[in-house]
Every structure is written in C-alpha cells, then in structure tokens.
Amino acid sequence: MLTPSWVQGAELAGEPRVYLDPRTAGLSGLARKALLFVVNGLRVPFVLRGVQRLGRGVRVRGHAPIIQNVGGTIELGAHVFFDAPLTAAYLDVEPGALLSIGDDAYLHDNVWIGATRLVKIGERALIAPGVRIMDNAYHDLHDRHARPPSRPVVIEDDVWIAFDSLIGPGVHIGRGAVVGAHSIVTSDVRPFSVVAGAPAREIRQLDRAAFERSRLRPRAQDAARPSVA
C-alpha cells in the first residue's frame, strides 16, 4: 500500500511536509505526477488556512508559507506557486489590510511580504529568493516609536523581481518591468523597464513587442521550475 505522509515533522517544524513513500519509485512518471497532484491538493487547504480566497491549482513545494494574518484578507489567484525548498515565505497581513496575489504568480524561498493596508501582486509575477515587499516602513524617521502612514504597493502583471531586492512603501511597478538583484526600489517603475541599484534607477527599456511575441510561444511544462534569481 502506498503511504504518502503529509504530517511528518509537524510537531517539530510547525508545518506539514510532503514526501512520497519510496515504494512509489516503481510508478510511471504519469502516475507519480497524478499522485503528487492529489497529495498537493490535500495539503494546500491545510497549510494555507489563513487565506480567505484560494484559487484553484495553488501549489506549495517544500516549506509552506508562514502566514501571520490578524484580521486582514489574503487572496491567491489560480495556480500561484510557492516554491520554497530551503526557507519558507512569510506573509504578514495586519487588520483591515489586503494582500492580493494574481494568477500564475511564482514566489521562491524566503520571500517576505508585509501588508498593513494594500499589497497587490499581478498575474505571472516572478518573485525571487529573499525579496522583501512592504507598504509601510514601520518606524517614523524622527519618532522611532511611531508608525508612518501606509502607502499601497502595486506590482502589475508580468513583473520579475530578482534576488534579494526590497520594494518599499508607495511603489507602483508597471507591467513587464524587471528589478535587478539587490535593488532597493523607492519610486515608481515604468512598464517594460529594467531598474537596478540602491536606490534603483532605470537602466534600459525592454522591447515590448518582443516580450509579447515570447508569450505566444508554447509554454513549458507546468511542472518546470522557473528561474527567477
């Protein structure tokens, strides 16, 4: 009998993990994929129970995201993928705040998102390891015990945010833009532009037509892991 366990280590790690019994090695590739699909379907509603709207086909690989949701709202679109083989993502949503993540968005290891009012991430966004997104600085520059007003963060569709970048309060990143690794983004980013640095500055414009043509090509297998570093 096949015995996939999705609660192993829950007492120690505080989160369920998924593995397939070694005896599944004899299954065909298609059968293994089907079994993974079923197990993931059972696991996701449990580990994402702090989410108010859960789209179909949401996937979790490795560590489930840590969700701190105290009276806020989290909305995940269809086929959002939390891919964290090393370090869990952390979603911190305060009372009355909204965190919205669009269809087919991809979040890698150690992503941290803090929503005190509104953080909106568009469809097909690629969020690389170590990215930080926040709509509040949490401390006033002068009175360090006071919190400044929140300013919504909007990340439009098809944005790629590379490794270890920070997206600050009030930032609006236009569709198709790219944020280079280790960047600190404190101002708006134009659609289909590339920004990098600390603070981030625009370094080039992308060919929008070439981007749109690339989207017409056959998509890679859904199980393929995007490269977002």
C-alpha angles and dihedrals in degrees: 000000000000111000113187108182120209098175101057111134095008092130093053104032099034093231136073119252129204126224134154121234111255088241088073087073088091093061122100119255091255093050092050091051090050091050092049089050092053095045092048089050090056094045102045100066089050100049092040096047090128089067118100098197117031117186123216119273097020108164134204121193121185114340117023115231117266107238123202103181116162107176097324132113129250120191122187120189127217119300097005106167124211102193107182113148092159113024131015123243116242122221114191113185121174129207112298093006126126128216111187123182118186133226118296094007115156124213121186135195123323098002112163122199123182117190118182093157115353137348114170122185118189134225120294092009115161114214113188129209117295097015116152122203121182137163094201134045089216093216130062114233093237106024100043092188093058126079119227121227116284119249118199121246118215122188111183130214122299096016119152117205110189132215122316098352126150124219110199134207118296096016120145114194114196126227118288095009123146125216112202123230119283092013126151109212114199101154138045120289121217120236115271093009130127118226130182141165140053103308093021118242130185112261102173147351121242126228102255093194091054090050092051091048090053090057090059092061118098110279121244118250110292091237092058113112114236118229106234104157 
